[in-house]
């Protein structure tokens, strides 16, 4: 039986009054890395079912290959609900971003519990761009936040200002991670940045998605 990785997508479909969802390349690029490394991949979202998509750039060949593959497309249009997921089936969990993730991922207690259980069983937790919003309320059995004392990367305040969404998002992701005890490491706007801290792997923006997935695979191979 092949080992499995769980990819988390947002169910929220707005950023302010603009449409949003999970950012396609932040799901497709890691999906490709995971599959080529021999892992099975499942998708979950807070509400289950069809996950709303943003960044539908089909000029990106990896996006196009995924979107035009009936089986892959079906997986993101029929995501599992958290209640349908057993943490012990997965060696890793990865949170894709998209601004919409800021609204629903932080408050999903079931997803937080799944991430904590995977981590405490020796698995790997990853997130990219706004995906780390799903980590801000994850607590371990010790009562400590998962990110406390760890080095992290996520979409920065400067990047929010650059895309003119600083006043739209419900909170500053970089600041909230810092409040939870993480050490946030920013790179220049829209440059790839991947940070590995123990078995937590995070990336700053869409350009970091492949690198996060590759680093997650490397950590999983270390554990074998």
C-alpha positions as CSV (number, residue, x, y, z in Angstrom):
1,X,0.0,0.0,0.0
2,X,1.4,3.4,-1.0
3,X,1.7,6.1,1.7
4,X,-0.7,9.0,1.5
5,X,-0.6,12.8,1.7
6,X,-3.6,15.0,2.5
7,X,-3.9,18.3,0.7
8,X,-6.2,20.9,2.4
9,X,-8.1,23.4,0.2
10,X,-10.3,26.3,1.3
11,X,-14.0,26.2,0.9
12,X,-14.3,30.0,1.1
13,X,-15.0,31.7,-2.3
14,X,-14.4,35.4,-1.6
15,X,-11.6,37.9,-0.6
16,X,-13.7,40.9,0.3
17,X,-16.1,41.4,-2.6
18,X,-13.8,39.6,-5.1
19,X,-14.0,35.9,-6.0
20,X,-11.4,33.7,-4.5
21,X,-10.6,30.2,-3.5
22,X,-7.6,27.9,-3.3
23,X,-4.8,29.1,-5.7
24,X,-4.6,26.4,-8.3
25,X,-0.8,26.2,-8.8
26,X,-0.4,25.9,-5.0
27,X,-2.3,22.6,-5.2
28,X,-1.2,21.3,-8.6
29,X,2.5,21.8,-8.3
30,X,2.8,20.0,-4.9
31,X,0.4,17.4,-6.2
32,X,2.8,16.6,-9.1
33,X,5.7,16.4,-6.7
34,X,3.9,14.1,-4.3
35,X,2.6,11.8,-7.0
36,X,6.0,11.6,-8.8
37,X,7.6,10.7,-5.4
38,X,5.2,7.7,-5.2
39,X,2.6,9.1,-2.7
40,X,-1.2,8.9,-3.1
41,X,-2.9,12.2,-2.6
42,X,-6.4,13.0,-1.2
43,X,-8.0,16.4,-1.0
44,X,-10.1,17.8,1.9
45,X,-11.8,21.1,2.5
46,X,-13.8,22.5,5.5
47,X,-17.2,21.9,3.7
48,X,-16.2,19.1,1.4
49,X,-17.4,18.9,-2.2
50,X,-16.3,21.3,-4.9
51,X,-13.6,23.6,-3.7
52,X,-13.6,27.1,-5.3
53,X,-10.5,27.9,-7.3
54,X,-8.5,31.1,-7.9
55,X,-5.5,31.6,-10.1
56,X,-6.9,29.4,-12.9
57,X,-3.9,29.9,-15.2
58,X,-4.0,27.2,-17.8
59,X,-1.0,28.6,-19.6
60,X,0.9,26.9,-16.7
61,X,1.5,23.4,-18.1
62,X,1.3,21.8,-14.7
63,X,-2.0,23.5,-14.0
64,X,-3.3,22.5,-17.5
65,X,-2.3,18.9,-17.1
66,X,-4.0,18.6,-13.8
67,X,-7.2,20.5,-14.8
68,X,-7.6,18.5,-18.0
69,X,-7.1,15.2,-16.2
70,X,-10.6,13.9,-15.3
71,X,-9.5,12.0,-12.3
72,X,-7.5,14.9,-10.8
73,X,-10.2,17.4,-11.5
74,X,-12.8,15.2,-9.9
75,X,-10.7,15.1,-6.7
76,X,-10.8,18.8,-6.2
77,X,-14.5,19.0,-7.2
78,X,-15.4,16.2,-4.7
79,X,-13.1,16.9,-1.7
80,X,-13.6,15.1,1.5
81,X,-15.1,16.6,4.6
82,X,-12.8,16.7,7.7
83,X,-15.2,14.3,9.4
84,X,-14.5,11.8,6.6
85,X,-10.7,11.9,7.2
86,X,-8.8,9.6,9.5
87,X,-5.4,11.2,10.4
88,X,-3.7,7.8,10.8
89,X,-4.1,7.2,7.1
90,X,-1.6,10.0,6.2
91,X,2.1,10.6,6.6
92,X,1.8,14.3,5.8
93,X,-0.7,17.1,5.5
94,X,-0.2,20.1,3.2
95,X,-2.2,23.3,3.2
96,X,-2.6,25.1,-0.1
97,X,-3.0,28.8,-0.1
98,X,-5.2,31.4,-1.8
99,X,-6.4,34.5,0.0
100,X,-9.7,32.7,0.8
101,X,-7.9,30.4,3.1
102,X,-7.6,33.2,5.6
103,X,-11.3,33.1,6.3
104,X,-12.1,29.4,7.0
105,X,-9.0,27.4,7.6
106,X,-8.0,29.0,11.0
107,X,-11.3,28.2,12.6
108,X,-11.6,24.6,11.5
109,X,-11.0,22.6,14.7
110,X,-11.3,19.2,13.0
111,X,-8.6,20.0,10.4
112,X,-6.4,21.4,13.2
113,X,-6.8,18.2,15.1
114,X,-5.9,16.1,12.1
115,X,-2.7,18.2,11.5
116,X,-1.7,17.9,15.2
117,X,-2.2,14.1,15.1
118,X,-0.2,13.7,11.9
119,X,2.6,15.7,13.4
120,X,2.7,14.0,16.7
121,X,2.8,10.6,15.0
122,X,6.0,11.7,13.3
123,X,4.5,13.0,10.1
124,X,5.2,16.1,8.2
125,X,3.1,19.3,8.1
126,X,3.4,21.7,5.2
127,X,1.8,24.9,4.0
128,X,2.4,27.6,1.4
129,X,1.5,31.3,0.9
130,X,-1.8,31.8,2.8
131,X,-2.0,28.1,3.7
132,X,-0.2,28.7,7.0
133,X,-3.5,30.4,8.1
134,X,-4.6,26.8,8.7
135,X,-1.8,26.4,11.2
136,X,-2.3,29.4,13.5
137,X,-4.7,27.6,15.8
138,X,-3.2,24.1,15.7
139,X,-2.2,23.0,19.2
140,X,-0.3,19.9,20.2
141,X,-1.3,17.6,23.1
142,X,1.1,19.6,25.3
143,X,-1.1,22.7,24.8
144,X,1.6,24.4,22.8
145,X,0.9,25.8,19.3
146,X,2.4,23.7,16.6
147,X,4.3,26.8,15.2
148,X,5.6,27.9,18.6
149,X,9.4,28.1,18.6
150,X,9.6,27.1,14.9
151,X,10.9,29.0,11.9
152,X,8.2,29.7,9.3
153,X,7.5,31.4,6.0
154,X,4.2,32.8,4.7
155,X,2.7,35.5,2.6
156,X,4.2,38.7,4.0
157,X,2.7,42.1,5.0
158,X,4.7,43.7,2.2
159,X,3.2,41.3,-0.3
160,X,-0.3,42.1,1.0
161,X,0.3,45.7,0.5
162,X,1.7,45.1,-3.0
163,X,-1.5,43.3,-4.0
164,X,-3.6,45.9,-2.2
165,X,-5.3,43.4,0.0
166,X,-3.8,44.4,3.4
167,X,-7.1,46.1,4.4
168,X,-9.3,43.2,3.1
169,X,-7.8,40.1,4.8
170,X,-9.2,39.4,8.3
171,X,-5.8,39.5,10.0
172,X,-2.1,39.7,9.1
173,X,-0.8,36.2,8.7
174,X,2.8,37.0,9.3
175,X,1.9,38.8,12.5
176,X,-0.5,36.1,13.8
177,X,2.2,33.4,13.3
178,X,4.6,35.6,15.3
179,X,2.0,36.0,18.0
180,X,1.8,32.2,18.2
181,X,5.5,32.0,18.9
182,X,6.8,31.4,15.4
183,X,9.9,33.1,13.9
184,X,8.7,34.5,10.5
185,X,11.4,34.8,7.8
186,X,10.4,37.0,4.9
187,X,12.1,37.1,1.5
188,X,11.7,40.0,-1.0
189,X,8.2,40.2,-2.5
190,X,7.2,37.3,-4.6
191,X,10.5,35.5,-4.4
192,X,10.6,31.8,-3.6
193,X,11.2,31.1,0.1
194,X,11.0,27.7,1.8
195,X,11.7,27.2,5.5
196,X,12.1,23.8,7.2
197,X,11.8,23.6,11.0
198,X,11.8,20.1,12.4
199,X,8.9,18.5,10.6
200,X,7.2,21.7,9.6
201,X,7.7,23.0,6.1
202,X,6.4,26.4,5.0
203,X,6.7,28.6,2.0
204,X,6.0,32.3,1.3
205,X,4.1,32.5,-2.0
206,X,3.0,30.6,-5.1
207,X,6.7,30.6,-6.3
208,X,7.5,28.5,-3.2
209,X,4.9,25.7,-3.7
210,X,7.1,23.2,-5.5
211,X,9.9,23.8,-3.1
212,X,7.7,23.2,-0.1
213,X,6.5,19.9,-1.6
214,X,10.1,18.8,-2.4
215,X,11.2,19.6,1.1
216,X,8.3,17.7,2.6
217,X,9.2,14.6,0.5
218,X,12.8,14.9,1.7
219,X,11.7,15.0,5.3
220,X,9.5,12.0,4.8
221,X,12.3,10.1,3.2
222,X,14.5,10.9,6.2
223,X,12.0,9.2,8.5
224,X,11.9,6.0,6.6
